[in-house]
Amino acid sequence: MALLEVHGLVKHFIGVTAVDGVDLAVERGELVSLIGPNGSGKTTLFNCVTGYLAADAGRVLFRGRDVTNAAPHRVARLGVARTFQQVSVFPRLSALENLLVFLQQHQEERLLSRLLRTRRLRRLEAEAVERAHRLLELVGLSGKADAGAGTLSYGQRKLLAFAAALMPDPELLLLDEPAAAVNPTMINQMKEHILRLHGQGKTVVLVEHNMDVVMDISQRVVVLDHGQKIAEGSPQTIRRDARVIEAYFGR
């Protein structure tokens, strides 16, 4: 059983079929890239998988459990985390506080327990702070823990969003254009972080336009065009696929 299974997924937008019968399976421990020209349906597919958009047809299974059109918070609590194309942080909170806010929904405690600050709750809070510090160190932001997130550069905010997605230690990490609009140094850092996570056994799927990143780190590449899957295979295979070349350069 694959960790993530997508069967015949369809999503329409006012007469436009953004995702058209896509099948996708991601095995545990894989590092898969989802590519395609602008408007090919990549982010829409992510949104349907994570519950931010309701699919019009098809099924999404995570660990064999049907999560089709489940609410985003339910999908997240099952072990799926994601980043977004547009980086959004709480600018008046520190980098550390941003990570703690992201984790809060995963630490389910009754309101009374929070008011009374039970021993278990205090332990969870201490563990959360420790994990946040470790992740800030992982992405090179340990020196910015107390800095307002609004003072960080765009690249640093991307790294903060990346760390935030890791806070609940998800089984599946979906990254939407992690290398977009950042400088080459930051791109190399992001590649290293992704490869390190994958080396630790994390399952990663990324949407990415930077083909150097895709070809350097992916085990498998899935290509969409006009909402349909047109190719799938190793980076070497995808480089030579005539359908992929046509999709990117044939217009």
N, C-alpha and C positions, 0 to 999 in steps of 0.2 A: 504494500500500500504506500503510495507516494504521500509525502507530507502535505502537499497542496495539489489538488486536482480541480481543474476547470473544464467543464463539459458543455460544449455548444453555447457558450455565453453570447448573448445578444443585448445590445443597448442602442436604442433609437433616440435621436434628438430632432423633433419637428421635421420629419421626413428624411433625415440623414441617419444612416446606420453607422454609428461610430465603432461598434464592435459587432462583428458579423460571424457568429457561429464558431468562436475560437475555442479550441481544445488546448489545454496546457497541463503538464504534470511536472512537478518539481520534487525530486527525491531529497531525503534528509541529507544534509551536508553538502549539497550542490551549491555552486556559484553560477548563476544563470543571468545573462543579459537579455533584455527585451529592447529591440531597436526597431527603427522604421522612420520614414519621413515625417515631418510635422503633420499632425492631423491623422495619423495612422491608427490611433486608438490606444496607445500605450498607457497614458495616464488614466484614461477612462476605464481600462481594464483594471488597473490598480484600484481605482475608486469603487468599482463593483465588487472586487475581491474583499475590500476592507469595509464595505457597507456604507460608504459615503454617497454612493449612487445605487439605486435599485435597478437590478438587471430586468430586462423585459422577457428574457427566456434563458434557459440553461441553468446549470448548477455549479456551486462552489463548495468543495469539500476541504476541510482542514483536519488532518489526523483522522480521516474517515467520517468526520462529523459534518453534516450538512449545515453550512452557514450562509446559504444563499439569502441575500437581503436582510441578514441580521444587522442589528444596530452596531455602529462602529465601536462603541465601548465594549460590547459583548465579544466582538471579534478580537479586540485588543486583549481582553482578559483571558482569552483562550491561548494566547501566545503569539499574536501577530503584531508587529510594530512597523511603522513606516515613517518616512520623511516626505516632504512636499517640495514641489518646484519652487514655490514662493516661501522663503524662510520667514517664519513668524516666531518672535520671542516676546516675552514680557519685558519691555525695555526698562522699566523702573525697578525690576527685581534683579538681584545679582545673578551671575552665571550659576552659582551653586543653588540658589533658590529656584531658578528655572527648572533645574533637573529634579528637585524635590517636588515641585508642583506636578511635573509630568508623571511621577511615580504614584502620586496620591490616590488616583482612581484604582490602582492595583492593590492597595493595602486596605481591604475591606474591613472596617471596624464599625460597630454600632455607634451612634451618636453619643449615647451615655458613656461609653468607654472613652471616647475622645474628651468629653467634659471632665471625667474623673481621672484621666491620664493613667490608665492601668499600667501595670508592669509590662504586659505584652506590648502595649502601644509604645511605651518608652523604648523598649528594645527594638521595635520596628523602626522607630524614628532614628535611633542611633545607627542601625544597619544602613538605612537609607542615606544618611549623611556620609558614612564611610564609603558606600558604593559611589556616591556622587563625586567624592574627591578622587577616587580611583579612576573614574571615567574622564574627569577633567584632566588628570595626568596623562591618560591614554591618548587624548587628542591634543595634548600640548597646551592646555588652557589652565593648568594648575595655578599659574601666577595671576589668573583673572578670576579666581573663584569669588572674590568679594566685589569685583567690578560690575557696574550696572551693565546688563546685557545690551542696553541701547548705546553704550560707548564702544562696543566691539565692532571690528570691521566686518564687511559682508562675509568674507571667507571664514572669519572666526565664528560668526553666527551660524554658518553652515556646519562647522565642526561642533558647535553647541547643540544644534538640532540633531546631529548624528549621535552625539552622546546621550541626548534625551531619549532617543528611540531605543537605546540600549539599557536604559535604567531598569525596566522590568525583566531584563534578561530573556528576551523573546526567543521562541524556537525558530521563527521565520522573520527575517528583516527585509522589508521592501524599501528600496532607496530610489527616489525619483530625481534623476539628474543631479547626483551629488557633486559632479565636477563642473557644472555649468556656472559660467560667469565668475570664476575664480582664477587666480594667477597660476602659472605652471608649478611653482613651489607648493602651493596649497593642493593642486591636483595630485602631485606625487605623494603628499602626505595622506590624502584621502585614499589613494590606491593602497598605500601601505597599511592603513587602518583596516580596510576591507579585507585585504589578504591575510592580515593577522587574525581577524575574527574567523575567517573561513578556515584558517589553519587550526583554530581551536574547536572546529566542528560546527560553527554556526552556518545555517542555511540562509543564503542571500540571493535576492533577485533585484536587479537594478535596471531601471530605465535610464538610458544614457545616449547622448548624441556624440560624445567624444569617442571616435572610433579607436584612437590609440588606447584609451582606457579599456574599452570593451575587448579589444583584441589581446591586450596584455594580461588581463586577469580572469577572463571568463573561461569556464569549462565548456559551456554550451551557450549558443546564441539562438534566440527565437526572433524572427523578423515578421513584423506586421506591415501591411499596406492596405489602405482603404478599409481598415477594420478586420481584414482577414489575415490569417497566418499563411505566409507564402513560402517560408523556409525555416529550417531548424537543423542545427548541427554544430560541429566544432567551429572555432574561429577560422581555422584554415579552410574548412568546407564553405563557410559563408562568404569568405573573401572571393571565392571563385564562382559563386552561384549566379547564373545569368539573370534569374528573377530578381535577386537583390540588387545587382548592378542596374537593371532596368528601373527598379523602383526608385533608386537614389539619383540616377544620372540620365534616365531615358526620357525625361519630360523637358 
